[in-house]
């Protein structure tokens, strides 16, 4: 009886197909953390993959991150988190000097990049941004008030046409109030906005040009969506520079007239 069972097990093991078998190393990942110090600031770039990252270079002039990869597998997976304040804006990606398009997701203060590529051996991954240490402080130009809680930060997203208010130590009877203006955010055609508290649509009121939104102790962020919101600094920087140059020219001409 035992012999028959052993023979049956041997037959079953031979007839099971191996096409779906995945090496254990393909299912696991190594985590790498690279500190980057630049112009008095410190950041951490984190990466996880089924490969080895031998080194990471950062070039502030090029606004670029270069990862040097050594892979022992044909199918490679890699996830990278990049602080937006280090490099941000519009990203461009290259593997071995060939442009490619990974999956990119934007978080509150980090950009998450995930990619799959093939090839055993050495690889070079380059990531180029369009901004470097440029944080536009929207918080400084908004007239706001928070009761029963504190406001940690405000961020504008020109792609989503939204303003996001991040709360700190909120209470059960909290109210966020801020003054509306077309320079800040523009409503939809019917004069309304969409307000999300932790990604759930919520109510709001507008009185005398001031939007008021109630929140509770479980709230972490409030997002206000319209048809326009203050863009990030790298988008408005050329306009600011152009305005400054025009002002300088006007002042110079005025000085000549009066002399």
C-alpha positions as semicolon CSV with decimal commas, in nm:
position;residue;x (nm);y (nm);z (nm)
1;X;0,000;0,000;0,000
2;X;0,283;0,241;0,090
3;X;0,461;0,160;-0,237
4;X;0,146;0,243;-0,435
5;X;0,113;0,581;-0,260
6;X;0,479;0,667;-0,332
7;X;0,438;0,573;-0,698
8;X;0,124;0,789;-0,721
9;X;0,303;1,088;-0,568
10;X;0,591;1,051;-0,813
11;X;0,350;1,043;-1,110
12;X;0,164;1,353;-0,985
13;X;0,487;1,547;-0,934
14;X;0,598;1,468;-1,287
15;X;0,270;1,571;-1,452
16;X;0,233;1,913;-1,276
17;X;0,333;2,182;-1,531
18;X;0,619;2,417;-1,437
19;X;0,509;2,711;-1,657
20;X;0,357;2,903;-1,364
21;X;0,648;2,846;-1,131
22;X;0,810;3,171;-1,009
23;X;1,150;3,174;-0,838
24;X;1,136;3,286;-0,478
25;X;1,372;3,573;-0,557
26;X;1,114;3,715;-0,801
27;X;0,860;3,740;-0,519
28;X;1,083;3,915;-0,269
29;X;1,254;4,250;-0,274
30;X;1,555;4,424;-0,130
31;X;1,503;4,771;0,014
32;X;1,761;5,042;-0,041
33;X;1,776;5,384;0,126
34;X;2,005;5,652;-0,016
35;X;2,062;5,978;0,176
36;X;2,101;6,289;-0,040
37;X;2,245;6,609;0,108
38;X;2,233;6,919;-0,110
39;X;2,250;7,294;-0,040
40;X;2,195;7,242;0,332
41;X;1,895;7,007;0,293
42;X;1,876;6,633;0,359
43;X;1,650;6,388;0,176
44;X;1,610;6,012;0,146
45;X;1,544;5,827;-0,179
46;X;1,405;5,478;-0,120
47;X;1,395;5,189;-0,365
48;X;1,270;4,830;-0,346
49;X;1,332;4,564;-0,609
50;X;1,437;4,210;-0,691
51;X;1,781;4,337;-0,790
52;X;2,084;4,514;-0,648
53;X;2,143;4,890;-0,663
54;X;2,516;4,938;-0,642
55;X;2,511;5,318;-0,634
56;X;2,298;5,631;-0,671
57;X;2,412;5,966;-0,808
58;X;2,230;6,297;-0,773
59;X;2,303;6,597;-0,998
60;X;2,137;6,921;-0,889
61;X;2,236;7,102;-1,209
62;X;2,067;6,838;-1,424
63;X;1,789;6,784;-1,166
64;X;1,855;6,414;-1,208
65;X;1,886;6,088;-1,015
66;X;2,089;5,800;-1,160
67;X;2,066;5,446;-1,024
68;X;2,323;5,182;-1,115
69;X;2,164;4,837;-1,123
70;X;2,309;4,487;-1,111
71;X;2,054;4,216;-1,187
72;X;2,084;3,837;-1,178
73;X;1,730;3,788;-1,312
74;X;1,579;3,829;-1,655
75;X;1,259;3,992;-1,527
76;X;1,323;4,292;-1,303
77;X;1,086;4,496;-1,088
78;X;1,170;4,820;-0,911
79;X;0,980;5,077;-0,704
80;X;1,128;5,416;-0,617
81;X;1,003;5,698;-0,392
82;X;1,139;6,047;-0,463
83;X;1,087;6,353;-0,239
84;X;0,909;6,618;-0,446
85;X;1,108;6,898;-0,283
86;X;1,431;6,741;-0,408
87;X;1,327;6,714;-0,772
88;X;0,972;6,745;-0,901
89;X;0,764;6,882;-1,184
90;X;0,749;6,678;-1,503
91;X;0,965;6,366;-1,497
92;X;1,151;6,194;-1,781
93;X;1,288;5,840;-1,745
94;X;1,562;5,647;-1,924
95;X;1,686;5,288;-1,896
96;X;2,026;5,233;-2,056
97;X;1,988;5,564;-2,244
98;X;1,649;5,467;-2,390
99;X;1,342;5,661;-2,279
100;X;1,067;5,459;-2,116
101;X;0,740;5,530;-1,939
102;X;0,693;5,371;-1,596
103;X;0,391;5,392;-1,370
104;X;0,408;5,721;-1,175
105;X;0,186;5,814;-0,881
106;X;0,196;6,139;-0,688
107;X;0,167;6,146;-0,308
108;X;0,152;6,438;-0,066
109;X;0,526;6,498;-0,062
110;X;0,669;6,209;-0,263
111;X;0,651;6,070;-0,615
112;X;0,623;5,692;-0,643
113;X;0,765;5,524;-0,953
114;X;0,720;5,154;-1,034
115;X;0,871;4,979;-1,334
116;X;0,935;4,639;-1,490
117;X;1,217;4,572;-1,732
118;X;1,414;4,276;-1,865
119;X;1,778;4,185;-1,882
120;X;2,048;4,021;-1,672
121;X;2,355;4,226;-1,587
122;X;2,422;4,597;-1,541
123;X;2,167;4,870;-1,608
124;X;2,153;5,245;-1,566
125;X;1,826;5,418;-1,473
126;X;1,808;5,797;-1,508
127;X;1,528;6,015;-1,371
128;X;1,510;6,382;-1,471
129;X;1,283;6,639;-1,306
130;X;1,207;7,000;-1,392
131;X;1,230;7,155;-1,045
132;X;1,493;7,149;-0,769
133;X;1,432;7,270;-0,412
134;X;1,142;7,481;-0,532
135;X;0,842;7,476;-0,298
136;X;0,568;7,724;-0,361
137;X;0,420;7,817;-0,022
138;X;0,053;7,860;-0,102
139;X;-0,014;7,864;0,271
140;X;0,146;8,207;0,296
141;X;-0,097;8,369;0,051
142;X;-0,430;8,225;0,170
143;X;-0,645;8,399;0,430
144;X;-0,763;8,104;0,639
145;X;-0,874;8,011;0,989
146;X;-0,905;7,674;1,166
147;X;-1,106;7,615;1,481
148;X;-1,055;7,305;1,698
149;X;-0,740;7,197;1,517
150;X;-0,436;7,315;1,326
151;X;-0,340;7,344;0,961
152;X;-0,019;7,163;0,875
153;X;0,013;7,260;0,507
154;X;-0,172;7,363;0,192
155;X;-0,082;7,228;-0,152
156;X;-0,211;7,321;-0,495
157;X;-0,247;7,072;-0,779
158;X;-0,292;7,239;-1,119
159;X;-0,362;6,907;-1,291
160;X;-0,655;6,828;-1,060
161;X;-0,749;7,196;-1,017
162;X;-0,753;7,144;-0,644
163;X;-0,634;7,285;-0,313
164;X;-0,558;7,035;-0,038
165;X;-0,553;7,139;0,327
166;X;-0,364;6,902;0,560
167;X;-0,489;6,898;0,919
168;X;-0,295;6,843;1,239
169;X;-0,449;6,742;1,574
170;X;-0,811;6,795;1,455
171;X;-1,102;6,807;1,699
172;X;-1,459;6,680;1,670
173;X;-1,603;7,029;1,614
174;X;-1,347;7,162;1,371
175;X;-1,420;7,420;1,102
176;X;-1,188;7,525;0,819
177;X;-1,260;7,871;0,680
178;X;-1,079;8,050;0,398
179;X;-1,147;8,345;0,170
180;X;-1,229;8,257;-0,190
181;X;-1,083;8,444;-0,488
182;X;-1,041;8,374;-0,858
183;X;-0,665;8,404;-0,816
184;X;-0,682;8,116;-0,570
185;X;-0,939;7,873;-0,712
186;X;-1,224;7,912;-0,963
187;X;-1,557;7,728;-0,918
188;X;-1,739;7,521;-1,179
189;X;-1,980;7,688;-1,424
190;X;-2,268;7,661;-1,176
191;X;-2,065;7,839;-0,908
192;X;-2,005;7,528;-0,697
193;X;-1,699;7,334;-0,582
194;X;-1,639;6,971;-0,494
195;X;-1,513;6,922;-0,138
196;X;-1,358;6,593;-0,029
197;X;-1,265;6,508;0,329
198;X;-1,027;6,210;0,319
199;X;-1,151;6,136;-0,036
200;X;-1,520;6,135;0,068
201;X;-1,744;6,408;-0,074
202;X;-1,861;6,643;0,199
203;X;-2,078;6,950;0,248
204;X;-1,966;7,309;0,273
205;X;-2,117;7,658;0,292
206;X;-2,008;7,990;0,144
207;X;-2,092;8,308;0,334
208;X;-1,973;8,652;0,221
209;X;-1,703;8,498;0,003
210;X;-1,573;8,270;0,278
211;X;-1,592;7,892;0,241
212;X;-1,656;7,699;0,563
213;X;-1,603;7,324;0,594
214;X;-1,675;7,119;0,905
215;X;-1,448;6,830;1,004
216;X;-1,400;6,592;1,297
217;X;-1,114;6,430;1,486
218;X;-1,075;6,156;1,221
219;X;-1,014;6,403;0,939
220;X;-0,664;6,434;0,795
221;X;-0,703;6,627;0,470
222;X;-0,962;6,846;0,297
223;X;-0,951;6,882;-0,081
224;X;-1,136;7,159;-0,266
225;X;-1,175;7,106;-0,642
226;X;-1,276;7,365;-0,902
227;X;-1,186;7,450;-1,261
228;X;-0,860;7,624;-1,170
229;X;-0,624;7,624;-0,874
230;X;-0,296;7,797;-0,798
231;X;-0,030;7,612;-1,001
232;X;0,294;7,484;-0,860
233;X;0,588;7,723;-0,842
234;X;0,766;7,578;-1,146
235;X;0,464;7,662;-1,364
236;X;0,426;8,024;-1,257
237;X;0,798;8,100;-1,215
238;X;0,838;8,218;-1,580
239;X;0,542;8,458;-1,533
240;X;0,689;8,592;-1,210
241;X;1,027;8,639;-1,380
242;X;0,871;8,811;-1,681
243;X;0,673;9,046;-1,455
244;X;0,988;9,130;-1,260
245;X;1,180;9,210;-1,581
246;X;0,900;9,435;-1,706
247;X;0,896;9,617;-1,373
248;X;1,273;9,670;-1,388
249;X;1,251;9,808;-1,743
250;X;0,970;10,046;-1,648
251;X;1,162;10,169;-1,344
252;X;1,475;10,227;-1,552
253;X;1,281;10,427;-1,811
254;X;1,110;10,629;-1,538
255;X;1,448;10,703;-1,383
256;X;1,581;10,833;-1,716
257;X;1,276;11,056;-1,765
258;X;1,316;11,218;-1,425
259;X;1,693;11,265;-1,463
